[in-house]
Amino acid sequence: MSLAAETTWNVWRRILQEPDLQATLRNGTLDDDLAKTGFAGEEAEVARYYQAHFKDAEWFVTSYRFRVVSAFINAVELGAPLTHRVLLAHGCDIREVAEAYYDDTGWLDDGPFVYRLCAKILAWLRQSRFGADIAPLASVAKLETAAVEVLRAAADLDERVWDEPVPDRAAILAGLEKGRMPVWTGRARTVATEFDIAPLFAAKGTSAAALPDLPKEVCFFAAYLPDPTQKHRFARIQAADFDAAARLATGTVTQDFVRENIGSYAKFAKIRAVALSG
């Protein structure tokens, strides 16, 4: 990209991203507000050009912003339907939530990468005023972040892994006798939440109706993908299961620990999160 082209692109990106700058150009007050914009030299000349033709430029700005806001809504509906449900139930206008997200993050276009955008939205929501104001939202977003991680990781898997046999309790114990330790496959994610959000699993759809009661208590869940032809699922797990998964994932288990926690590992094997080494 030439210097002139890069300058033009940088100015245009700022116009797309900054409502105050759009207002300045729309009102024709660029020279009065030039110090405030930070433009100088070639950048100022490019900005003056856009100001002179802002009626045409504004259509592209509006179109761009509509497109990325629509991408936000699609990403949340597809990748985080429970989060979407919580936002609606608390009276949030999803387009306004989207605009707040883009105002904070710079109105960048993630293109066709829906789940990448969804992951970014969920991370932002947990730290945003929405996460602070809506008590269970951070917990719901945390669980759906785990689901999105599972789905993104599954996209890189060799299809043949889904044909591998699933070891049961007896097979895991027999493997230990042969020196074959269980391994964490990464095809599930486990999370601890501050609210019991399990009642949400039955609250389907995009209704703005009141949510079921979500008690404030630490709970543990697994997000997993049964196979590539199905949707991801959630399962409640126990604290011991959560600990067993974390220790296996970090390679800090012994044969004795596996035997003592065989129930947990058999559960995870059923959802393809645990396999036998070798």
HUCORMO-V677786 format. One record per residue. N is the residue number from 1. PSI is psi in degrees with one decimal (none if undefined). D_LAST is the distance of its C-alpha to the last C-alpha in whole Angstrom. Layout:
BEGIN
N;PSI;D_LAST + N;PSI;D_LAST
END
This chain:
BEGIN
1;129.0;50 + 2;163.5;54 + 3;-42.6;55 + 4;-41.5;57 + 5;-39.4;55 + 6;-40.2;53 + 7;-46.2;55 + 8;-43.4;56 + 9;-42.7;53 + 10;-39.9;52 + 11;-44.2;56 + 12;-41.7;55 + 13;-39.9;51 + 14;-38.7;54 + 15;-43.0;56 + 16;-36.4;53 + 17;-18.6;52 + 18;103.2;55 + 19;-36.7;57 + 20;-39.2;60 + 21;-38.6;60 + 22;-43.7;60 + 23;-39.5;63 + 24;-47.0;65 + 25;-38.4;65 + 26;-38.1;66 + 27;-5.6;69 + 28;30.6;70 + 29;25.7;70 + 30;-47.9;67 + 31;-34.1;70 + 32;-33.1;71 + 33;17.5;67 + 34;-42.3;66 + 35;-37.1;65 + 36;-35.0;63 + 37;-25.6;61 + 38;1.5;60 + 39;144.9;61 + 40;158.3;63 + 41;-130.4;64 + 42;-35.5;62 + 43;-41.4;60 + 44;-39.9;64 + 45;-42.4;65 + 46;-43.0;62 + 47;-38.1;62 + 48;-37.0;66 + 49;-46.8;65 + 50;-34.7;63 + 51;-42.5;66 + 52;-24.9;68 + 53;32.0;66 + 54;-26.8;64 + 55;-41.6;65 + 56;-42.5;63 + 57;-33.6;60 + 58;-31.9;60 + 59;-42.0;59 + 60;-37.2;56 + 61;-48.6;56 + 62;-43.0;56 + 63;-43.9;54 + 64;-47.6;51 + 65;-38.8;51 + 66;-40.7;51 + 67;-44.4;48 + 68;-33.0;46 + 69;-40.9;47 + 70;-36.1;46 + 71;-39.1;43 + 72;-50.6;42 + 73;-43.8;44 + 74;-42.2;41 + 75;-41.2;38 + 76;-42.4;39 + 77;-39.9;40 + 78;-47.0;37 + 79;-18.5;34 + 80;61.1;36 + 81;-29.7;38 + 82;-40.3;38 + 83;-43.0;39 + 84;-43.5;42 + 85;-42.7;43 + 86;-43.4;44 + 87;-45.3;46 + 88;-43.2;48 + 89;-23.1;48 + 90;18.8;50 + 91;17.1;52 + 92;135.9;50 + 93;116.8;51 + 94;-32.1;48 + 95;-36.6;50 + 96;-37.2;51 + 97;-43.0;48 + 98;-44.7;47 + 99;-37.3;50 + 100;-40.7;49 + 101;-48.9;45 + 102;-32.5;47 + 103;-36.8;50 + 104;-30.7;47 + 105;-1.7;45 + 106;16.2;47 + 107;44.2;47 + 108;145.6;44 + 109;119.9;43 + 110;5.0;39 + 111;-138.1;40 + 112;3.9;38 + 113;77.5;35 + 114;-47.1;35 + 115;-28.4;32 + 116;-44.6;33 + 117;-42.0;36 + 118;-42.9;35 + 119;-41.1;33 + 120;-39.3;36 + 121;-45.2;38 + 122;-40.3;36 + 123;-40.5;36 + 124;-43.5;40 + 125;-39.3;41 + 126;-25.8;39 + 127;-3.9;42 + 128;176.0;45 + 129;-26.7;48 + 130;-42.1;46 + 131;-33.7;44 + 132;-36.7;46 + 133;-28.3;49 + 134;104.1;46 + 135;-50.8;45 + 136;-1.7;42 + 137;-42.5;41 + 138;-38.3;39 + 139;-43.2;37 + 140;-44.7;36 + 141;-34.7;36 + 142;-44.8;33 + 143;-41.7;31 + 144;-23.7;32 + 145;-42.0;31 + 146;-41.5;27 + 147;-42.6;27 + 148;-38.9;28 + 149;-41.4;26 + 150;-45.0;23 + 151;-41.9;25 + 152;-38.7;25 + 153;-35.9;22 + 154;-28.2;21 + 155;-23.5;23 + 156;1.0;21 + 157;145.8;18 + 158;133.2;17 + 159;-25.0;19 + 160;-18.7;16 + 161;-24.2;14 + 162;-13.2;17 + 163;-4.9;16 + 164;142.6;13 + 165;146.1;13 + 166;117.2;14 + 167;138.6;13 + 168;-175.3;16 + 169;-47.3;17 + 170;-39.7;17 + 171;-38.0;13 + 172;-43.7;12 + 173;-39.4;15 + 174;-36.0;13 + 175;-38.9;10 + 176;-39.5;12 + 177;-24.1;13 + 178;9.0;10 + 179;16.1;9 + 180;105.1;7 + 181;148.7;8 + 182;152.0;9 + 183;149.6;10 + 184;120.5;13 + 185;-19.4;13 + 186;5.3;16 + 187;14.0;18 + 188;159.6;20 + 189;141.5;22 + 190;144.0;24 + 191;153.6;28 + 192;132.6;31 + 193;157.6;34 + 194;-11.5;38 + 195;151.9;39 + 196;100.4;38 + 197;7.6;37 + 198;-37.2;36 + 199;-22.5;40 + 200;-24.6;39 + 201;-26.4;37 + 202;-6.3;39 + 203;77.4;42 + 204;167.2;41 + 205;-178.4;43 + 206;29.0;45 + 207;148.0;48 + 208;13.0;50 + 209;160.7;50 + 210;146.7;50 + 211;155.6;47 + 212;164.8;46 + 213;130.7;46 + 214;91.6;43 + 215;145.3;43 + 216;100.4;42 + 217;147.4;40 + 218;127.0;36 + 219;162.8;34 + 220;138.0;30 + 221;157.9;28 + 222;138.9;25 + 223;132.5;25 + 224;165.4;23 + 225;112.2;23 + 226;-44.7;23 + 227;169.4;22 + 228;-14.6;24 + 229;-4.8;27 + 230;166.9;28 + 231;159.4;29 + 232;158.1;27 + 233;164.6;28 + 234;148.1;29 + 235;138.0;28 + 236;136.8;30 + 237;168.5;27 + 238;165.1;28 + 239;-38.5;29 + 240;-36.8;26 + 241;-43.8;24 + 242;-44.9;24 + 243;-42.0;24 + 244;-39.9;21 + 245;-45.3;19 + 246;-41.4;21 + 247;-37.8;19 + 248;-40.6;16 + 249;-29.1;16 + 250;3.7;18 + 251;32.8;15 + 252;34.9;18 + 253;154.3;17 + 254;168.8;17 + 255;-40.6;15 + 256;-40.7;19 + 257;-40.6;19 + 258;-44.4;17 + 259;-41.7;19 + 260;-25.2;22 + 261;30.7;21 + 262;-32.1;19 + 263;-42.5;22 + 264;-45.3;21 + 265;-31.0;17 + 266;-38.8;18 + 267;-47.4;20 + 268;-30.5;18 + 269;-36.3;15 + 270;-29.2;19 + 271;19.3;19 + 272;22.3;16 + 273;-16.1;16 + 274;135.3;13 + 275;172.8;9 + 276;138.3;7 + 277;160.7;4 + 278;none;0
END
